[in-house]
Amino acid sequence: MTSVVQRLRGEGIKFSVEFFPPRDAADELVLWKAIRELESLDPAFVSITYGAGGSRRDRTIRATGRVAQETTLLPVAHLTAVDHSVAELRNVIGWYAAVGVHNVLALRGDPPGDPMGEWVAHPQGLNYAEELVRLVRELGDFCVGVAAFPYGHPRSMDLDDDVKYLVRKLNAGADYAIAQLFHAPEPFLRMRDRVAGAGCPAAMIPGLMPMTTVRSLRKIVELSGAPLPDDLGKRLEPYTDDPAGFRATGIDIATEMCQRLLDEGVPALHFYTMNRSKATKEVLARLGLVPARA
């Protein structure tokens, strides 16, 4: 079994990519086009998000298994506690192991339909990602990752509180954390240093998504939970009615941020792709990241 940690410890600068599950057959074609295009660039790992709805959830499980069985890529299985009993979670984890998936990203997950809604655990389920980490560890030889929030989880009291819970997840048995989106390197780097200062050696991986359209910028702001910094707003504002100029500036900003993070010694760059490969490939090319195999 190859683990994410082993891939991160290998030679060279690493990157990884994340996709979301297809809604239908047409989406599945788009997803697999992106997977095949990025496969030749040798990402450290790939992951497919785990939807709260039953059909999307099933598509995530099937697509992750297909990556394991039909590609040279290392798949990371997303798993959330949303609407799952412990028995169901055990079943999903066992299925992943049976198809050769031994890397899991353990997430509590958001309430279906409203990410900021009230969290209600399954009557026979789990309440915290920390518990899910322990469950995965109990069921086999898995490499486990968790989520991190550079601006703090929306339900955390403050950044100190958030880092405390992140360290608890890592100390429960997680090997690494992948950060949610952020607009500038400093919040991520401060979080990384605070985790290290707490005596936790787990790898911290920044999550990134190039701003290629006004719509994608709005999505990044929504997912990050933080407003766009004034300096970035001023760079992008002249191009709100110029799609080509906006995209070029967004790629510039993403490349600059990635370079700063690499200079600061991050173990890998994790790209949220929205099931497209072009922007990720452009940023990697600008960074001069030559794949280990073509």
N, C-alpha and C positions, 0 to 999 in steps of 0.2 A: 504493500500500500504506500503510495506517495501522499504526503501531507502538504498542506499549505505552508506549514512552518519549514519543511524541507525545501520547498520551492523558493521561499523567501531567503533562505540561507545560502542558496546557490550563487554562483558568480554572476556579475553583471547587474544592471539596473532592471528592476521588474515592474510590470504593470499587470493589472487584472481588469476584467470587464463584467458588467452586470446587465442582464436583460430582464424583461418582464414577460409573463406567460402570454401566449397568443390567445386571442378571443375567438378566433375562427380559423378556417383553413387558409384564408388569404394572409392573415397575420402570421400564421405558422411559416409560410413561404418567406415572408419578410425576415422573420427571426432567423431562419436557417441560412438565408443569404448572408446576414451579418455575422453569424457564427462562423461560416466557412471563410468569409473574407478576413476575419480576425485570427482564425486558427493558424494561418501561415506566419503570423507575427509572434507566435509562441508566448501568449500571456501566461502568467504564473498560475492563474486559475480563472474559471468563469462561474457565474452564479445566475440563477433565475429566481426572481422574487416569488413569494408565496402568498397568493391572494386569499382573502377571507372567504370568498364565495366558493361553493363546492366544485363547480365546473372548472373555474380558473385554477383552483388548488390542484385538481386532478391533472390538469394540463402541465402545471409546474412539475409535478412528480414524474409524469411521463417524459417531459422534455429533458429533465435532469438525467433520468436513466438513459435516454437516447444519447445524450452527450457522452456519458460514460462508456456506452457500448459501441458507438459509431464514429467517434472522433479521437484525436490524440490529445484532447484537452483534459484538464483536471477539473471536474465539476465540484462545486460547493453547493450542498443542498440547503436551501432556506427552510426553516421550520418555525412556526409560531404556535403559541398556546391558544390562540383565538378559536373559540367554539370547538375545542378538542378535549375529550376526556384523556386521562393518563393512558388508558387502554388503547385509545386511538393513536395517541402519540407513539406509544410503543410499537404499534403496528406499522406506522409510517417509517419510523427509524429502522425497523427490521427489514422493510421492503427496500429502503435505500441501501442497506448493507448487502442485501441479496443481489442487487444489480451492480455492486462494486463501487458504491459511493460511500466513502468513509470520512468525508469532510462536511461538517454541518455548521451553518450559521444559525445560532439559537436566539430567537427573538420573542419577546412577549407578544408583540403585535398591537395594532390599533383596533379600537372598536369598529366593527363593520359599518360602513356608510357614513361615519362621522369620526375622523381621527381624533377630534378633541372631545368626543362624547364620553359619557361615564363608562369606565371599565367594569365589565361584569364577567367574572370568571365562569367557565363551565362548572356545573355542580360537582363533577368528578375530575375537574381539571386543575390547572396550575395558575398561580397569580403573578409570578415573577419570572423574568428571563433567567435569573440565578437558579431557580428550581429546574428549569428546562435544561440548563447546562449540566447540572448534576444528573438528571435523568439520562441524557445522551451518554454521558461518561459511564454510567452504570451499565449501559446496554452493549458496550463493545469498545473496540480500539478505534475511537474517533478523534479527529482533530477538530476542535470546536472554536468558532469565532462568535463574537457578539457585536452589537451596535454601540457606537459612541456618539456623543452630541457636543460638538465644539461650542455651541451657544447654550448648552444645557437642555435637557429634556423638557418639553413644555410643562410637565407635571412636577418638575423639581423646584424646590424652594429657591435655590441659587446655585451658582457654579460649584461651590464647596460641597453642597448636598449631592449634586449630580456626579462629581468625581468620586465621592464616597461610594455611591451605588455602582458606578462603573468598576471600581477596584473590587467590590464584592463579587460582581459577575466574573471578573477575571480570576480572582482567587478561588472561585467555586470550581474552576477547572478549565476555563477558556484559555486558548493559546494566543489569541490576537483579537483586535477590535478594528472594525471598519467604521470610519466616521461618516456621519450624514454630511450633506452639502454645507459649504461655507463660502464666503465671498472673498476672503483674504487669508493669507497663511497664518497670521498671528493667533487667532482664536484656536486653531488646531494645534499649533506648536505649544501654546500655553497649556492646553489640556494634556498633550503628550508629556510635557515636563512635569506636570503635577502628578500624573500617574506614576512616572518614574520616581518622583520624589517620595511617593508613598511606598516605595520598595517593591513595586510591581514590574517585572521585566518583560511583560507581554508586548508583542509588536503592535504598534499603532499605525494604521494605514489610512491615509486621507482619501475621502470620496470627492470626486470631481465631475463636473458636467459643463462642457464649453457652452457659452451663451451664443447660440447661432441665430436666434430669432427673438423678437420681442416676446413672443409666447413662451419660449424656453426660459427667458429671463424671469418672467412672472412665475413659472413653475419652480425655478431655483429658489426664488425668494420665499415661495409658499413652503417648499420642502425644508428649507434651512431654518425657518422660523425666525429670521432676522431680516431687517430692512437692508436694502442695497446701500453700501457706503457712498458718501457724496462724491468721492473722487472717481469711482467707477461710473456713477450716474452721469457725471459730467463728460466722461469719455464716450459714453454710449448715446447720450441725448442727441447729438447732431445727426445720428443715423436712424432715428426712429421711423423715418419715411424713406430710408435707403437700405433695402434688405442686404445688398451686397456689401455695403460699407459696414453695416451692423455686424454681419457675420465675420468679416475680416477682423474687425476690432475685437469681437468676442473670442476669436481664436488667438489673437495676440494676448489678450488678458489671461486666457487659460494657460498658454505656453509660459508666460512670465511667472504665473503662480506655481506651475509645476516645477520650473527651474529653481525657484526659491526653495521649494520643499525638498527637492533633490539635494540642493546645496546644504540643507539642514539635516541630511542623513536619513530621510524616510526610507523604509524598507521596500516600498512599492507605491505605485499610483493606481488608485482604483477608479475606473471610469463608469459612470452611469450612462449607458449608451442610448436609451430610449429605442432600442432595437435597430439602431443604425450604426454603421461603422465609419463613415466618411470623416466626421469631425475628430474622432479619436485617432484615426490614422494620420490625419494632418498634424495634430499636436505631437504625436510620437515622432513623426518625420522631422518636425522642427526641432525637437529635442535631440535628434540624432540617435535615437534608440534603435539600433540595428538588431533585428531578431536573431536569436541563436540558431534558428533553422528557418529555411524558406519553404 
